[in-house]
Amino acid sequence: TQYSFKEVFGTLVAQRKLFDVVAKPLVEDLIRGKNGLLFTYGVTGSGKTHTMTGSPGDGGLLPRCLDMIFNSIGPFQAKRFVFKLDDKNGVDVQCEVDALLERQKREAMPVPKTPSGKRQIDPEFADMINVQDHCKVEEVDEDNVYSVFVSYIEIYNNYIYDLLEEAPFEPIKPKWNNCNTPVRNGDFIPPQSKILREDQNHNMYVTGCTEVEVKSTEEAFEVFWRGQKKRRIANTQLNRESSRSHSVFIIKLAQAPLDADGDNVLQEKEQIALSQLSLVDLAGSERTNRTKAEGNRLREAGNINQSLMTLRTCIEVLRENQMYGTNKMVPYRDSKLTHLFKNYFDGEGKVRMIVCVNPKAEDYEESLQVMRFAEMTQEVEVARPVDRPLCGLTPGRRFRNQAFREELSRKLEMRGGPINGETEEQSVSEMFLQNFPPLPSCELLDVNDDQTLPKLIEVLEKRHKLRQMLSEEFAKNVLAFKTMLQEFDSSVVSKENYIQGKLSEKEKTIAGQKTELERLEKKIKTLEYKIEILEKTTTIYEEDKRNLQQELESKSQKLQRQASDKRRLEARLQGMVAETTMKWEKECERRVAAKQLEMQNKLWVKDEKLKQLKAIVTEPKNEKPERPSWERDREKPVQRSVSPSPVPNAPPVRLRHRRSRSAGERWVDHKPPSNLPTETVMQPHVPHAITVAAASEKALAKCDKYMLTHQELASDGEIETKLIKGDVFKTRGGGQAVQFTEIETLKQESPTGRKRRSSPSNPDPPEDAAESEWTDVETRCSVAVEMKAGSALGPGYQHHAQPK
């Protein structure tokens, strides 16, 4: 991060160089009647108090400012109490007689006297004010008299306290505890906070603040040192003697012109100029979690940070009003610090700020905030007030009148006249009287005295002649003086005309330069506005660039993540594909083996059925299938008819047709011509079906269901009817295909037990029965076990009426 400042000083910079760059212009403005304000700002422990006060052998800004002030106005200082400050931030002037009475009155009072410059300097701070530079302001107005007043206040917890206020007399000095407050004592009154007020010139001042008139650097610094000992400091984690308050040392300079004779101060309050220089040592800005502050320390740090934040807010609002032409209200009243110096921010003086930076790594974030604020303050400009007009008296009158008095005294001394206490007219009249001849004695003692009167007449005639000569010479001198005055007047008029011409030329030149300056200022403002717009545009572009870079980085990271996810997914899918492939290969192998076994079983069952059919075919053919042996044994020897004989006088049995479970659809009923009608009550019947002997494409095209009736002999010798059902589909080529879905089986069984070869129920069978047991289908097939094709229990175990 880069910050730009008007001047940057290194760690080894001398106090003299810092003073010449920063504080010397403020002292020059102070002596010329302008106000000044100097801040020291920074983190705790960065050197603010050292910069302001200095160290033994190397004084800081404050002693150097005092030394420069008294070096400049030393010969022109007024006597004590000639200037007298009132309680309304103003100053009165009184004559030297009143000032002398005031001094005698103060000396007679038992209160502590004002520090005198003749007393011995305190060795505690003697090295700090021993400045050998002898810096002074050039072109000091010699026709003015000056007087310096100092005051010292502190702003603690947003309250203002006077550090020079004399506490009431106490026999035992109170002890101060750890909370920086005095222990209770009946003779001690704690300091009271002061109030801010506004004077008639709209400047802020502290009411009831002690202001001491000082006449030398030593005297002023002694007053400062006395107040410095009362300032609140405390031990924190960052600084052993950390300032817990903002201290403000105010130097007021009162100046007034001399009268026309250059002897006494002009007794006009309107001509008094009062300027002020405020040296502010701000408390450190730090975070409370770094100082480990608790209790009062935490409250102090909170108030310090709050006041500094208010100062920053005021500067930001001033900058915003200046840059954008707004008229926002500046929140001066939010803090005593900003409220006290409101008139400075409104343009009543020059403001300087020294930023102290500590290169500690722990102070990194606080130092960034400090430098950001200090850089922003450089952009604030306030309107300066117009200089006050000077009085109309002749400049240089102090030394001219003094030289005139010295020369007059010297001439009078050369002529033997009075030196002191007499006027010039008296000495001239005495000179005339001395040049006249002395008068003789005028006493007439005798009537015949002829000598006294002629001598008196002669002397009077000589005096008359001498007087005529003197009058003629005086007339000549008067005429010559008049001619000289006329010549001087004419020369003055000609010079005035010449000067007026020159002045008019200069005024024209100045007017032209002013117009040029205005044009250049307008051009500068336009360029500054363009520069500001370009800076804003650059800032916007840089912000867009940063955002796009961040977006690009995020998208690239997202793409990388997606690529890595894709690679992981591909690897996972490859593993899953390999695993699934292996699984299905095993499943296919298992199914192929199962299918092979099932086909082998079916082939075996077909082979067995073919063998049975072959045996049936080789037997003698009858028109009907033979009844089982157990039915023949049960019946009479009379031959049975196809239908059983009805019981006499019994109603005929009505055949009931079993309705298909899929009724309501269009069916093709395929019944081959070889089917035999069974003697069961339940008969397969599908209403509205197309009955065909052979399946045809025409019949399949009209229906959506298909049923094939198939008959075969069961293992017990009974006829078993199977209804094979399926769905009719249209193929892509325009034909029809049948997909079989289920098989229904209709079978007739006898409720009585069947006769087997091992059955001992008939111990004496007929002779022809032995051969029939072995030739009967049931008897020959009873040894076969029906199993499901493909099962592990064996071949031929068939489950019927299950969907395939």
C-alpha positions in Angstrom: 0.0 0.0 0.0 1.4 3.4 -1.0 0.5 6.7 0.7 1.7 10.2 -0.4 2.4 13.1 1.9 3.7 16.6 1.5 6.9 15.8 3.5 8.2 12.5 4.9 10.9 12.5 7.6 13.1 9.5 8.5 13.8 8.0 11.9 17.0 10.0 12.3 15.6 13.4 11.4 16.7 16.3 13.7 14.2 18.3 15.6 15.5 21.5 14.0 14.7 20.2 10.5 11.2 19.1 11.5 10.6 22.5 13.1 11.8 24.5 10.1 9.4 22.6 7.7 6.3 22.2 9.9 6.1 24.8 12.8 8.2 27.8 11.6 5.5 28.9 9.1 2.9 28.8 11.8 5.0 31.0 14.1 5.5 33.5 11.3 1.7 33.6 10.7 1.2 34.0 14.5 3.3 37.2 14.6 1.5 38.5 11.5 -1.8 38.1 13.3 -3.0 34.8 11.9 -4.1 31.7 13.7 -2.4 28.3 13.6 -3.1 24.7 14.7 -0.6 21.9 14.9 -1.6 18.2 15.6 0.5 15.2 16.5 -1.4 12.1 15.5 -0.5 8.4 15.6 -0.6 5.1 17.5 0.4 4.9 21.2 4.1 4.8 21.6 4.9 6.2 18.1 6.6 9.4 19.5 3.9 12.1 19.6 4.8 13.6 23.0 8.5 13.3 22.2 8.0 15.2 18.9 6.0 18.0 20.7 8.1 18.3 23.9 11.5 16.9 23.0 14.1 15.4 25.2 17.0 16.9 27.4 19.6 18.4 25.0 17.2 18.4 22.0 14.0 20.4 22.4 10.9 19.6 20.5 8.5 21.8 18.6 7.0 23.6 21.6 10.2 25.0 23.1 11.4 26.0 19.7 8.2 27.8 18.9 8.4 29.7 22.2 12.1 30.6 21.5 11.3 31.9 18.0 8.5 34.0 19.3 10.5 35.7 22.0 13.6 36.1 19.8 11.3 38.0 17.3 9.3 40.3 19.6 11.8 40.6 22.5 12.6 44.3 22.0 9.0 45.3 21.3 7.3 43.6 24.2 4.8 45.7 26.3 5.2 46.0 30.0 3.2 43.6 32.1 -0.6 44.2 32.4 -0.6 46.8 29.5 -2.7 44.1 27.7 -5.3 42.5 29.8 -7.4 39.5 28.7 -11.1 39.5 29.5 -13.3 36.5 30.2 -14.9 36.7 26.7 -11.9 35.7 24.6 -11.0 39.3 24.0 -8.2 41.7 25.1 -8.2 45.2 26.5 -5.4 47.8 26.5 -4.6 50.2 29.3 -2.1 52.9 29.8 1.3 52.4 31.5 0.1 54.2 34.7 -2.8 51.7 35.1 -0.5 48.9 34.3 2.0 50.1 36.9 -0.8 50.2 39.5 -1.9 46.7 38.5 1.6 45.4 39.0 1.9 47.0 42.4 -1.4 45.5 43.3 -0.5 42.0 42.2 2.9 42.2 44.0 1.1 43.1 47.3 -1.3 40.1 47.0 -0.3 37.0 49.0 -1.2 34.7 46.0 1.7 33.0 44.1 3.3 35.5 41.9 3.6 35.3 38.1 6.8 33.5 37.2 9.6 35.9 36.6 12.2 35.5 33.9 15.0 36.5 36.4 14.6 33.5 38.6 16.7 30.5 38.2 15.6 27.9 35.6 14.4 24.5 36.9 17.2 22.1 36.0 14.5 19.5 35.2 13.8 21.1 31.9 16.7 23.5 31.5 18.3 21.3 28.7 15.0 21.2 26.7 14.8 25.0 26.2 18.5 25.6 25.7 18.0 26.2 21.9 21.1 27.6 20.3 19.6 28.3 16.9 18.3 31.8 17.7 15.7 31.5 15.0 13.6 34.6 14.5 10.9 36.0 12.2 12.1 38.6 9.6 10.2 41.8 9.0 8.5 42.1 12.4 6.4 45.3 12.6 8.5 47.5 14.8 5.6 50.0 15.4 3.6 47.5 17.4 3.9 46.3 21.0 3.4 42.7 21.8 2.4 40.5 24.7 2.3 36.7 25.0 -0.3 34.7 27.0 -0.2 30.9 27.5 -2.8 28.4 28.7 -2.7 24.7 29.0 -5.8 22.4 29.0 -6.5 18.7 28.5 -9.5 16.9 27.2 -10.1 13.8 29.3 -13.1 11.5 28.8 -14.6 14.2 26.6 -14.3 16.8 29.5 -12.1 19.8 29.5 -9.8 20.5 32.5 -7.4 23.4 33.2 -3.9 22.1 33.9 -2.8 25.5 35.2 -5.6 25.9 37.7 -4.3 26.4 41.2 -5.8 24.0 43.7 -7.0 25.3 47.1 -4.4 25.3 49.8 -4.1 22.0 51.6 -1.8 21.3 54.5 -1.1 17.8 53.4 -0.8 17.1 49.7 -3.3 14.4 48.7 -2.1 11.2 47.3 -3.3 9.9 44.0 -4.5 6.3 43.7 -4.2 3.9 40.7 -7.4 5.3 39.1 -5.7 8.6 38.7 -8.1 10.3 41.1 -7.1 11.8 44.5 -7.8 10.1 47.8 -10.6 11.8 49.7 -9.3 14.8 51.7 -11.3 17.5 53.4 -8.9 20.2 52.3 -8.7 19.2 48.6 -11.3 20.0 45.9 -11.0 17.9 42.7 -10.6 19.9 39.5 -13.8 21.0 37.8 -14.4 20.6 34.1 -14.7 23.7 31.9 -17.3 24.8 29.4 -16.9 25.7 25.7 -18.4 29.0 24.5 -18.5 31.1 21.4 -17.3 34.7 21.4 -18.6 37.6 19.3 -16.3 36.7 16.4 -17.8 33.1 16.4 -14.5 31.6 17.7 -14.7 28.9 20.4 -12.9 29.3 23.7 -12.8 27.7 27.2 -14.4 29.8 29.9 -12.6 30.3 33.1 -9.3 29.0 31.8 -6.1 30.3 33.4 -4.1 32.4 31.0 -0.6 33.5 32.1 1.3 36.5 30.6 4.9 35.4 30.0 7.9 37.5 29.0 10.5 34.9 28.1 10.9 31.3 26.8 12.0 30.1 30.2 9.0 31.6 31.9 6.6 30.1 29.3 8.1 26.6 29.4 8.0 26.7 33.2 4.3 27.2 33.0 4.0 24.4 30.5 6.0 22.0 32.7 3.9 22.8 35.7 0.8 21.8 33.8 2.5 18.8 32.2 3.0 17.2 35.6 -0.8 17.3 36.1 -1.6 15.6 32.8 -3.2 12.2 33.1 -0.9 9.3 32.0 -1.2 5.6 32.8 0.7 2.4 32.2 -0.7 0.2 29.4 0.5 -2.8 27.6 1.8 -0.6 24.7 3.4 2.3 26.6 4.6 2.7 30.2 3.6 6.3 30.2 0.7 6.5 27.8 -1.2 9.7 27.5 -4.8 9.2 28.4 -6.0 12.6 27.3 -5.6 15.2 24.5 -3.4 18.1 25.7 -3.7 21.6 24.1 -1.1 24.2 24.8 -2.4 27.6 23.5 -0.1 30.6 22.8 -2.0 33.9 22.4 -0.2 36.9 21.0 -1.7 40.4 21.5 -0.4 43.3 19.5 -1.4 46.9 19.1 0.2 49.9 17.3 1.9 52.8 18.9 0.5 56.3 18.8 1.7 59.0 16.4 4.6 60.0 18.7 5.8 56.3 18.9 5.9 56.4 22.7 2.7 54.9 24.1 0.2 52.2 23.0 -2.7 53.4 21.0 -5.7 53.3 23.3 -8.2 51.9 20.7 -9.5 48.4 21.2 -10.4 48.0 17.5 -6.7 48.2 16.6 -5.7 45.3 18.8 -4.9 42.1 17.0 -5.2 38.8 18.9 -3.7 35.7 17.2 -3.5 32.2 18.5 -1.3 29.1 18.0 -2.6 25.8 19.4 -0.2 22.9 19.8 -2.2 19.7 20.3 -0.7 16.4 21.5 -3.4 13.9 20.7 -3.8 10.7 22.7 -2.8 7.5 21.0 -5.3 5.6 18.9 -5.1 1.9 19.7 -7.4 -1.1 19.9 -8.5 -2.0 23.4 -7.9 -5.7 23.0 -4.2 -5.0 22.4 -3.9 -2.8 25.5 -5.7 -5.4 27.7 -7.5 -2.4 29.2 -10.2 -2.8 31.9 -12.3 -0.5 34.0 -11.2 3.1 33.8 -8.5 2.4 31.2 -11.2 0.8 28.9 -13.5 3.8 29.3 -10.6 6.2 28.6 -9.6 4.3 25.4 -13.2 4.3 24.3 -13.5 8.1 24.7 -10.1 8.6 23.0 -11.1 6.5 20.0 -14.6 8.2 19.8 -13.0 11.7 19.7 -10.5 10.7 17.0 -13.4 9.1 15.0 -15.3 12.4 15.3 -12.2 14.3 14.1 -12.0 11.9 11.1 -15.7 12.3 10.3 -15.5 16.1 10.4 -12.5 16.0 7.9 -14.4 13.6 5.6 -17.5 15.8 5.6 -15.4 18.9 4.8 -13.7 17.0 2.0 -17.0 15.8 0.6 -18.5 19.3 0.8 -15.4 20.7 -1.0 -15.3 18.0 -3.7 -18.9 17.6 -4.6 -20.2 21.1 -3.7 -22.6 19.8 -1.0 -23.5 21.6 2.2 -23.6 18.9 4.7 -23.5 19.8 8.4 -20.1 19.1 9.9 -20.6 17.3 13.3 -18.3 19.5 15.4 -20.4 19.2 18.5 -20.0 15.4 18.7 -16.7 15.8 20.5 -15.1 18.5 22.6 -11.9 18.2 20.6 -13.5 19.1 17.3 -15.9 21.6 18.9 -12.9 23.6 20.4 -11.2 24.0 17.0 -14.4 24.5 14.9 -13.2 28.0 13.7 -10.0 26.5 12.4 -11.8 24.1 10.1 -14.1 27.0 9.0 -11.0 28.9 7.7 -9.8 30.9 10.7 -6.2 29.8 10.4 -3.8 27.2 9.0 -3.9 23.6 10.2 -0.9 21.3 10.1 -0.7 17.6 11.2 2.3 15.5 12.1 1.7 11.8 11.7 3.9 9.6 13.8 4.3 6.0 12.6 5.9 3.2 14.7 7.4 0.5 12.4 6.4 -2.3 14.8 4.7 -5.3 13.2 2.0 -5.3 15.9 1.0 -1.7 14.9 0.5 -2.6 11.3 -3.3 -2.3 11.0 -3.5 0.8 13.2 -0.7 2.5 11.3 -2.6 1.8 8.0 -5.7 3.5 9.4 -3.6 6.5 10.6 -1.9 7.0 7.3 -5.1 6.6 5.3 -6.7 9.3 7.5 -3.7 11.6 7.3 -3.5 11.3 3.5 -7.2 12.1 3.2 -6.8 15.3 5.3 -4.3 16.7 2.8 -7.2 17.0 0.3 -9.2 19.4 2.5 -8.9 23.1 1.7 -10.7 25.9 3.6 -11.2 29.5 2.7 -8.8 31.9 4.3 -10.1 35.1 6.0 -9.1 38.5 4.5 -6.3 40.2 6.2 -7.2 43.1 8.5 -6.4 46.6 7.3 -3.5 48.3 9.0 -3.9 51.6 10.9 -3.3 54.8 9.0 -0.2 55.9 11.1 3.2 56.5 9.6 5.3 53.4 9.6 8.7 53.5 11.3 7.6 56.1 13.8 9.1 54.3 16.8 12.7 54.6 15.8 12.3 58.0 14.0 10.8 59.7 17.1 13.4 58.1 19.2 16.2 59.3 16.9 14.6 62.8 16.8 14.6 63.0 20.6 18.2 61.8 20.8 19.3 64.4 18.2 17.4 67.3 19.9 19.0 66.4 23.2 22.4 66.3 21.7 22.0 69.8 20.1 20.7 71.3 23.3 23.6 69.9 25.2 26.0 71.4 22.6 24.5 74.9 23.0 24.4 74.7 26.8 20.6 74.8 26.9 18.4 72.6 29.1 18.5 69.0 28.2 15.4 67.8 29.8 12.0 69.3 30.7 12.1 72.5 28.4 10.8 73.2 25.0 12.6 74.3 21.9 10.8 77.7 21.8 12.2 78.7 25.2 15.7 78.0 24.1 15.3 80.1 20.9 13.9 83.1 22.8 16.8 83.0 25.3 19.2 82.9 22.3 17.6 86.2 21.0 17.8 87.8 24.4 21.4 86.9 24.8 22.3 88.5 21.4 20.8 91.8 22.5 23.2 94.5 24.1 22.7 94.8 27.8 20.7 97.8 29.1 22.6 100.4 31.1 21.4 101.7 34.5 18.3 103.9 34.1 18.4 105.7 37.4 18.5 109.6 37.2 20.1 110.9 40.3 20.7 114.5 39.1 18.7 116.9 36.9 21.8 117.8 35.0 22.7 114.2 34.3 23.5 114.2 30.5 25.1 110.7 30.2 22.4 108.2 31.3 19.7 109.2 28.8 22.1 109.4 25.7 23.5 105.9 26.6 20.0 104.5 27.0 19.0 106.0 23.7 22.1 104.6 22.0 21.4 101.1 23.4 17.8 101.2 22.4 18.7 102.4 18.9 21.2 99.5 18.6 18.5 97.1 19.8 16.0 98.6 17.3 18.5 98.2 14.5 19.3 94.6 15.6 15.6 93.9 15.8 15.0 95.3 12.3 17.9 93.2 11.0 16.5 90.1 12.7 13.0 90.8 11.4 14.3 91.3 7.9 16.3 88.1 8.2 13.3 86.3 9.6 11.2 87.7 6.7 13.8 86.5 4.2 13.9 83.1 5.9 10.1 82.9 5.9 10.0 83.8 2.2 12.7 81.3 1.4 10.9 78.7 3.5 7.7 79.5 1.6 9.4 79.1 -1.7 10.9 75.9 -0.5 7.5 74.7 0.6 6.0 75.7 -2.7 8.8 73.8 -4.5 8.4 70.9 -2.2 4.6 70.9 -2.8 5.1 71.1 -6.6 7.6 68.3 -6.4 5.3 66.3 -4.2 2.4 66.9 -6.6 4.5 65.9 -9.6 5.7 62.9 -7.7 2.2 62.1 -6.8 1.1 62.4 -10.4 4.0 60.2 -11.4 3.2 57.7 -8.7 -0.5 57.7 -9.7 0.4 57.0 -13.3 2.7 54.2 -12.2 0.0 53.0 -9.8 -2.6 53.0 -12.6 -0.1 51.1 -14.8 0.6 48.6 -12.0 -3.2 48.3 -11.3 -3.8 47.5 -15.0 -1.0 45.0 -14.9 -2.4 43.5 -11.7 -5.9 43.4 -13.2 -4.5 41.6 -16.3 -2.6 39.2 -14.1 -5.7 38.7 -12.0 -7.7 37.8 -15.1 -4.9 35.5 -16.2 -4.9 34.0 -12.7 -8.6 33.5 -12.8 -8.4 31.9 -16.2 -5.6 29.6 -15.0 -7.5 28.8 -11.9 -10.6 27.9 -13.9 -8.4 25.8 -16.2 -6.8 24.2 -13.1 -10.2 23.4 -11.7 -11.3 22.0 -15.0 -8.2 19.8 -15.2 -8.6 18.7 -11.6 -12.2 17.8 -12.4 -11.1 15.8 -15.4 -8.3 14.2 -13.4 -10.8 13.3 -10.7 -13.2 11.8 -13.3 -10.3 9.9 -14.8 -9.2 8.7 -11.3 -12.8 7.5 -10.6 -12.9 5.8 -14.0 -9.6 4.2 -13.4 -10.8 3.1 -10.0 -14.0 1.6 -11.5 -11.9 -0.2 -14.2 -9.5 -1.5 -11.6 -12.4 -2.8 -9.5 -13.9 -4.4 -12.6 -10.5 -5.9 -13.5 -10.2 -7.3 -10.0 -13.7 -8.7 -10.1 -13.1 -10.3 -13.5 -9.8 -11.7 -12.3 -11.5 -13.1 -9.2 -14.4 -14.5 -11.4 -11.9 -16.0 -13.8 -9.9 -17.6 -11.0 -13.1 -19.0 -9.4 -14.3 -20.4 -12.8 -10.9 -21.9 -13.5 -10.9 -23.5 -10.0 -14.5 -24.7 -10.7 -13.4 -26.2 -14.0 -10.4 -27.9 -12.4 -12.8 -29.3 -9.7 -15.2 -30.5 -12.4 -12.4 -32.1 -14.4 -11.1 -33.9 -11.3 -14.7 -34.9 -10.5 -15.1 -36.1 -14.1 -11.9 -38.1 -13.9 -13.0 -39.7 -10.6 -16.4 -40.4 -12.1 -14.9 -42.0 -15.2 -12.7 -44.2 -13.1 -15.7 -45.1 -11.0 -17.8 -45.8 -14.1 -15.1 -47.9 -15.6 -14.9 -49.9 -12.4 -18.7 -50.2 -12.3 -18.8 -51.2 -16.0 -16.1 -53.8 -15.5 -17.9 -55.1 -12.4 -21.3 -55.1 -14.1 -19.8 -56.8 -17.2 -18.3 -59.5 -15.1 -21.5 -59.9 -13.2 -23.6 -60.2 -16.3 -21.1 -62.6 -17.9 -21.5 -64.9 -14.9 -25.3 -64.4 -15.0 -25.3 -65.3 -18.7 -23.2 -68.3 -18.1 -25.5 -69.4 -15.3 -28.6 -68.8 -17.4 -27.2 -70.6 -20.4 -26.4 -73.6 -18.1 -29.9 -73.4 -16.6 -31.4 -73.2 -20.1 -29.4 -76.1 -21.4 -30.5 -78.2 -18.4 -34.1 -77.1 -18.9 -34.0 -78.0 -22.6 -32.4 -81.4 -21.8 -35.3 -82.0 -19.3 -37.9 -81.0 -21.9 -36.2 -83.2 -24.4 -36.4 -86.1 -21.9 -40.0 -85.3 -21.1 -40.8 -85.2 -24.8 -39.0 -88.5 -25.3 -41.0 -90.0 -22.5 -44.2 -88.7 -23.9 -43.3 -89.9 -27.4 -42.6 -93.3 -25.9 -46.0 -93.2 -24.1 -47.8 -92.1 -27.3 -46.0 -94.8 -29.2 -47.2 -97.4 -26.7 -50.7 -95.9 -27.0 -50.6 -96.0 -30.7 -49.4 -99.6 -30.8 -52.4 -100.6 -28.7 -55.7 -101.5 -30.3 -57.5 -98.3 -31.2 -60.9 -97.5 -29.7 -63.3 -94.8 -30.6 -63.0 -93.3 -27.2 -60.1 -93.2 -24.7 -60.4 -96.1 -22.4 -61.5 -95.7 -18.9 -59.1 -96.4 -16.1 -59.1 -99.9 -14.6 -60.5 -98.6 -11.4 -63.5 -97.2 -13.2 -64.0 -100.5 -15.1 -63.9 -102.4 -11.8 -66.5 -100.2 -10.3 -68.9 -100.3 -13.2 -71.2 -103.2 -14.2 -70.1 -105.6 -16.9 -72.6 -103.9 -19.1 -70.8 -101.6 -21.6 -71.0 -97.9 -20.7 -72.3 -95.4 -23.1 -70.5 -92.1 -23.9 -72.8 -90.3 -21.5 -73.9 -91.8 -18.3 -77.4 -93.0 -18.1 -79.7 -90.5 -16.5 -81.5 -91.5 -13.4 -85.2 -92.3 -14.2 -87.6 -89.4 -13.6 -84.6 -87.0 -13.0 -84.2 -83.7 -14.7 -81.4 -83.5 -17.3 -78.1 -82.1 -16.2 -77.4 -78.6 -17.7 -73.9 -78.1 -18.9 -72.3 -75.0 -17.4 -69.6 -73.2 -19.4 -66.7 -71.8 -17.5 -66.2 -68.2 -18.5 -62.7 -67.1 -19.3 -61.1 -64.6 -17.0 -60.4 -62.3 -20.0 -64.0 -62.0 -21.2 -65.0 -58.8 -22.8 -62.2 -58.8 -25.4 -62.1 -60.1 -29.0 -60.7 -63.6 -29.0 -59.6 -66.2 -31.6 -60.8 -69.7 -30.4 -58.5 -72.2 -32.0 -59.9 -75.7 -31.6 -58.3 -78.4 -33.7 -60.6 -81.0 -35.2 -59.1 -83.8 -33.1 -60.5 -82.5 -29.8 -62.8 -84.8 -27.9 -65.7 -83.4 -25.8 -65.2 -84.2 -22.2 -68.0 -85.3 -19.9 -67.2 -82.5 -17.3 -69.8 -80.0 -16.3 -67.4 -77.0 -16.8 -66.7 -76.4 -20.5 -64.4 -73.7 -21.9 -66.5 -71.0 -23.6 -65.6 -67.5 -24.8 -68.5 -65.4 -26.1 -68.3 -63.5 -29.3 -65.1 -65.4 -30.3 -64.0 -66.5 -33.8 -63.8 -70.3 -33.7 -61.3 -71.6 -36.1 -59.8 -75.1 -36.7 -56.5 -73.6 -37.9 -55.0 -70.2 -37.1 -55.3 -67.8 -40.0 -53.9 -64.3 -40.5 -57.4 -63.0 -41.3 -58.8 -64.2 -38.0 -55.8 -62.9 -36.0 -56.1 -59.4 -37.7 -59.6 -59.0 -36.3 -58.8 -60.0 -32.7 -56.4 -59.0 -29.9 -56.4 -62.3 -27.9 -55.6 -65.8 -28.9 -56.6 -69.2 -27.2 -55.5 -72.7 -28.3 -57.4 -75.8 -26.9 -55.0 -78.7 -26.5 -55.9 -82.2 -25.2 -53.7 -84.9 -24.0 -53.8 -87.9 -21.6 -52.7 -87.3 -18.0 -50.7 -89.7 -15.9 -53.9 -91.1 -14.4 -55.3 -91.9 -17.8 -57.9 -89.1 -17.9 -58.1 -86.6 -20.7 -56.5 -83.3 -19.7 -57.6 -80.2 -21.6 -55.1 -77.2 -21.7 -56.2 -73.7 -22.8 -53.0 -71.9 -24.1 -53.7 -68.1 -24.1 -51.8 -65.3 -25.7 -51.8 -61.6 -26.9 -51.9 -60.7 -30.6 -49.5 -57.9 -31.7 -49.1 -56.3 -35.1 -45.6 -56.6 -36.4 -43.6 -53.9 -38.2 -43.9 -55.7 -41.5 -47.7 -55.6 -41.3 -48.4 -59.1 -40.0 -49.5 -60.5 -36.7 -47.5 -62.1 -33.9 -48.8 -64.0 -30.8 -47.1 -63.9 -27.4 -48.3 -66.6 -25.1 -49.0 -65.4 -21.5 -50.6 -68.3 -19.6 -52.0 -71.8 -19.6 -55.2 -73.0 -18.0 -55.7 -76.7 -17.4 -59.1 -78.5 -17.1 -58.9 -82.1 -15.7 -61.4 -84.7 -14.5 -60.6 -86.7 -11.3 -62.4 -89.4 -9.4 -63.0 -88.9 -5.7 -62.3 -92.6 -4.9 -58.9 -94.1 -4.6 -57.1 -95.4 -7.6 -56.2 -99.0 -8.0 -52.5 -99.7 -8.0 -50.5 -102.8 -8.4 -49.2 -102.8 -4.8 -52.7 -102.3 -3.4 -53.8 -105.3 -1.4 -57.6 -104.3 -1.3 -58.4 -106.9 -4.0 -56.6 -110.1 -3.0 -58.4 -112.2 -5.6 -58.4 -110.3 -8.8 -59.8 -111.8 -11.9 -57.4 -113.6 -14.1 -57.6 -111.2 -16.9 -56.9 -108.3 -14.5 -53.2 -109.1 -14.1 -52.5 -108.4 -17.6 -54.7 -105.3 -17.7 -52.8 -103.7 -14.8 -49.6 -103.7 -16.7 -51.2 -102.8 -20.0 -53.2 -99.8 -18.5 -51.7 -96.4 -19.1 -52.2 -95.3 -15.5 -50.4 -98.5 -14.3 -47.6 -98.1 -16.7 -47.1 -94.4 -16.1 -47.6 -94.5 -12.3 -43.9 -95.1 -11.9 -43.1 -91.7 -13.5 -42.8 -88.7 -11.3 -43.8 -85.4 -12.9 -41.3 -82.6 -12.3 -40.9 -79.0 -13.5 -38.5 -78.7 -16.4 -35.2 -77.4 -15.3 -35.7 -77.9 -11.5 -33.3 -79.8 -9.3 -35.9 -82.3 -8.1 -36.0 -84.2 -11.3 -37.7 -84.2 -14.7 -41.4 -83.8 -15.5 -42.8 -82.1 -12.3 -45.1 -79.7 -14.1 -47.0 -76.8 -12.4 -50.1 -75.8 -14.3 -52.1 -72.5 -14.7 -49.0 -70.3 -14.1 -48.3 -67.4 -16.5 -45.2 -67.9 -18.6 
